[in-house]
């Protein structure tokens, strides 16, 4: 008589089941450490960050290499693999679908383009956008990657990190000037992060594109680190507009975080 899967599960030793879960947990932990390090890392750094023995890391990395989730570089360091791209694209599309009602509400209430972005390695990637109905409006292609230090969403995202991690991102990525208003020194950016944390939102005042102003708010308490923004020409996104819009965008970010937590 065939054995049911439930019976097979019941006959599996608890130690074996627990070991499988532990290995899976460790594999995800190593991938997250690699991502936090900018997508590339050495085995010794993995051991130091994870606290796992090198033989354990070797075993897990071999499995991830075989599946394409990790690749080995000529330098013998390890990097995130191409198999993750498809997973990330699918997750981003789903996240954009869930975020769209919240972004649409912002556009309806404030009249300007609304965006959702995440930190992807050392850059910011836009995962969703609802455009303004104005003839002259801001448009950013979903999937576009931009430097974190010059974009409102990037500032809001970096402000969620500990100072040391935020500065490490800037050190790896550099701080090129997109306009004459871009912050280009770590000292000035550290002061900017302090202001963002104090007031609860970030401003891109023509620092990414000339003539464009952006108000960005971190999505706190969600399943991943994200930021919501509203952007438009300086002629419409005045400082009076920013003062009025800030609590509205903050409320939308909180609603989005609660919605995503509920879905999770």
N, C-alpha and C positions, 0 to 999 in steps of 0.2 A: 504494500500500500504506500502511495506517495506521501511524503512527509510535508506538512504545510509549512509555509515560511514562518508562521507564528511559532510553530513547534520548534523549527530550526533555531529561531532566535532564542527561544526559551532554553534550548540546549547549549547555546553558546556560552562559554565561561564568561562570567562578569569581568574578569581581569582582561580578557581579549577585547571585549567591547570597550572597556574603559581605556585600554591602550590605544585603540583606533581613534577614539575621540581626542585623546591627549596628543597624538601625532598630528591630527588635523588642526587642533588648536595651535600647536607649535609652528606648523607650516604657515598658517595665516599670520602668526606673530612675526615670523621671519620676513614675510612679504611686506608687512606694514613697516618693519624696521628699514627695509630696503627703500621703500617709498619715502619715508621720512628723511632718509639720507640723500635724497635726490635721485633715487632710482638705481644707484650703483654703490657697491660696498665690498669690502674684503671679508674673508672668513673670520679673521681675528676681530674685526669690528662687529660682526654679527655675534660672535661669542661674547664680547664685552657687553653689548647692548642687551642681549637676550638672557645671559647667565646660563646658557645651555652648554654642555660639554661639546668639544669639537667633533667627536665621532657621531654624536646625535645630529649635529648640524650637517655634517657630510652626508649622512643617510637621507635626511629630508631634502637637501639641495639636489642630490642625485635624482630623487623622484620628481622634483619640480623641473629639473632640466629635461628629463625624459618626456614630460608632458608639455613642455614649451612655455611654462609659466616663469622660468628663469633661464637666462643664457649666460655663458661664460665668455668674458672678453679676452682679447689677446694678452692683456696685463694680468690675467688669472683672477681678476676681480669678477664679481657677479652682478648682473643687472636684471631688472624686470624684463620678462620675455614677451614676445609678440602675441602669445595666446591670451594675455590679459587684455589686449586691445579690444577684442570682440566683446568680452564680458563688460569692459568699461563702457563701450559704446551703447550696449543694450541697457545697462544701468542708467546711463545719462539720459537716454531717450525716455525711459520710464519716469525718471525724476522730473524731467521737463514736462511730461504729461500731468503729473501730480501737482506741479508748481503753477501750471498755466492759469487756473482759476484765481489764484492769489495775485499773480502778476496782472491779469486782466482787471481785477478790482482796483489795483493801483493806477492803471492807465485810465480807467473810468473816473476815478476820483481826482487824479492830479493832472491828467492830460498829456503826460510825457511817457517816453519809452521806459518799460520796466525790464530788468534783467535779473537772472540768477546765475551765479558763478561759483566755482570751487577752485581750491588750490590743487594743481596737478604738477607734482614735482616742485620745481622752483618758479613756475609760472601760473597764471590764472587762466582757466578755461571757462568760457561761457557755455552753459548747458541749457538755457532757456531764455526766450525773449518774447515780449509782446510789444509791438511797435505802437507809437503814438499815431493818432489820426491826423496830426498836422501835416501839411505839405512839406514843411522843412522839419525833419525829425532825425533822431539818431538811429543808426542801424548798425548792429554788430552781428556778424554771422555766427550762428551757434556752432561751437567747436573751435572758434578762434582762440588762440593763446596769446596773452599779452604779458609784459613784465608786471610783477606785482606792485612795485614801488610807485608806479606812475598812474595806476588806475584806482578809482574809488573802491571798487570791490576788492582789489588786491590789498589796499591799506586796511580795509575792514577785516580781511582774512588774517593778515599778518598780526593785527592787533589782538587776535585771539590766542596767538602763540606766546609762550614765555619769551622774554627779551632775547635770550641767548639763541633760541631756535629761529626767531625772526631775523636776527642779524646774520645768522648762518645762511639763510636763504639769500639775503642781499649779497653776502660775500661770494657765494657760488654763482649767482646770476649776474652780478654787476648792477650798476645803477646808471645806465645810459640816459641822456636827456632826450625825451621825445619832443619837448617844447622848452622855451626859455623859463617856464615856471616849474619844471620837473625838479623834485627834490633829488639831489645827486650825492649826498654825503650821509654816512651812517649816523653821525651825530645829529644832524637836522632831522633825519627820519625817526630817530629815537624820541625826539621831542614831539614829533607829529603823532607817533603812536600813543604817547602819554595823553595828548589832547583828545585823541579818538576815544580812548578808554574813559576819560572823564566825562565827555559829553554824550557818548553812546552811539556815535555815527562818524563816518569818514566823509571827507570832501575831496573830490578831484576838481580843482579849480583851473581848468585848462592845462592840466599837466600831462594828459595823454593825447589830447587833440586840441588845437587852438580854437577858442570860441565855444568850447563845450564845458558844461559844469555838471557834475554828477554827485548825488547824495547816496551813500551806501551804508547798509546796516548789517551787522553780523546776524546770522540765524543761530541763536543760542539754544542749546538743548536738543538739537535735532540729531539724527543718526550719523551725520557727517558734518564736516566744517564747511559752511556755505555762507554766502552773502547775497543780499537782495539790494538792487539799486534802482534809482530813477535818474534819467539823464536827458538833457536837452540843451538847446542853445542858451548862452548866457543872457540873451535878451529876454527869455521867458523864465529861465531858472535863476531868478534874482536871489539876493540874500534874504529878502522877505519871503520868497517862495520856499527857500530852504528851511526857514524857521517854522513855517506852517506845515511843510511836508514831513519833517523829521518824525514827529510822533505817529503819523499815518504809516510811514514806511516801517517804523519800529513795530507797530501793531501787526502789520502784514507779515513781518518776519516771525513774530511770535506765533501767529496763527499757522504759518507754514510749518514751523517746527512741531507744533502740537499735532497737525495733520499727518506729518511724516512719521512721528512717533506712534500715532494710532495705527497707521498702515503697517508699521513694522511689527 
